[in-house]
Amino acid sequence: MEWSPHFIKYINSIENVQRHFTKRIRFISDLPYLERLALAVMDLEPLELRRIKSDLTMYFKIYNNLSAVPSNYLPRDNSIRTYYSRKKCGYLIQPFCRTHLFANDFLNRCVHCFNSLPESVVSSKTVAEFKRRLSDVDLSSFLRYNFNNSIGYT
């Protein structure tokens, strides 16, 4: 479980470090940021996306008793069968949060993202298989980083 910023200004600040670094590589410096990251030479992803994938992997480990954290740490609801009826697994319950501090805690920050994963990803047998299948899922709708602006870097 790692620290993950939840204010846009901090997400942008951290992302700008990688943006600036990739801008200094001469043969790709005139490409837009996302294209620089996507190049096979770089094989990078936005830092915010890496943090989300890391959280989801930890959720998967806890969910399947593959970590020292007990599986009841993540509250589940096996009775939800309305919108999510195509899934066989129990869903994680988003706890009620009275403060932004708790809302952005590890326990809460990726519950919706985890619940939106396809059954084929959540039902993986191993962590390696989960990570491999997760890499094929488009998580861009969960990113908050502003790729269009940020201190003049492109």
N, C-alpha and C positions, 0 to 999 in steps of 0.2 A: 504494500500500500504506500503509494508515494504522494507527495505534495503535488497539487495541481491547481493552478490559479483559476479563479472564476471571474475576475474582472477583465473586461475586454482590453483595457489598457495594459494589463500585465501579460495577457495572452499575446497581444501584439508585440510587446517589448521582447518577450522571449523568442517569438518567431522571427523578429527582425535580426537577431543574432545570426540565425541560419541564413536568412535572406541576404544579409550583408556578406557573409562568408562565401556563399555561392556566386555572388555578384563579382567577386574578386578573381574568379577563375576565367582567364582570358577567352578561351575558345567558346564559352557559353554565356559570357557576360551580357550580351545584348538580347538574350532570350527572356521572356517573362518568367517570374519566380516559379510558378507551378511546372513549367516546361523544364526549367533547370533541375528541379527535383526529380522529374520523371525520367530523365536520361538514364540509360542503363549504366553509364559511367558512374553516376552519382548514387543511384539506387536509394534515394532518400524519400521520406514522406514528410509532410508538415509535422512539426513537433507536437502540436495539439492532437493530431490524429494518432501519433504514437502513444500519447498519454491515455487516450480513450481506449486504444487496443490493449494497453497494459492493464487498465482497470477492468476491461471485459475479460481478459485472461485470468485475472485474480478472482473475479466473480465466478468464472467457470470452475476454477480450482476449489473455491469454497463450496460452491453448489454441488460439486461431485466428491466432496471429502478428500481432496487431493492436497490439502494444505493443513497447517497446524491450527488454523482458525476453524472453529466448529461450524458445521453447515447451518445450524440454526441462527447464526449471526446474520444471515440474509433471510428475512422473513418471506415465506412462500405462501401462495394461495393456489392450491390444486383444484379449487372449485370454479375458477373463472373459465367459463366455456362460451362466452358470447362472441365478441369480436375476434378473440384469439382461438376459436374452436379448432382450427387446423392443427394446433400444437398439442402434443401429448404430455409435455412436461408441465410442471407447475410454474407459475409465474412469480416473479419477485414482487413484493408489495412495496410501493413507495410510501415510506412512513410520513406522517404529517409533520411538517417543520414550521416552527414559529419564527425562526430566525434564518437569515441568509447564511450564517455560519454553518448551521447544521444542514441546510439544504445543499451545500456544496461539499459536505463531508463525503468520504469514500463510500459510505453506506448508501448514500442517496444520489450521487452525481451521475451515475450511468445506468440506473435501474431501467429507465424508459428505453435506453439504447439496447440493453441486454434483452429486454422483453420483445423488442422488435426484430431480433435476430431470427433468421429462418430456422426451422426445426432441424434441418440437416447440419447446421453449425452447432446448435446447442446440444444435440445428441451425439456429438463426437465422443469417441472412446478414450482418446488421449489428449494431452495438452498440445502436443505437436500437431495432431490432426485438427484440433480446434483452431490453432493459429493459422494453419494452412487454409482452412475453409474461411476463416475470418478475413483473410487477405483478399478474398473474392467478393466480399460484401461492401457495398457502397455506403460508407458512413458519413459522407459529406454533409448530409442534412443535420448532423449533430455538431458540426464545427461552428465555432463562433468567431474565429479569426477573420479579419477583414483583409482579403487578398488584393483588393483594388487600391487600397491606399496604405499608408504607413511610412511616414517620414521620407517620402520621395524615392524610395528604392523601388525598382521594378524587377 
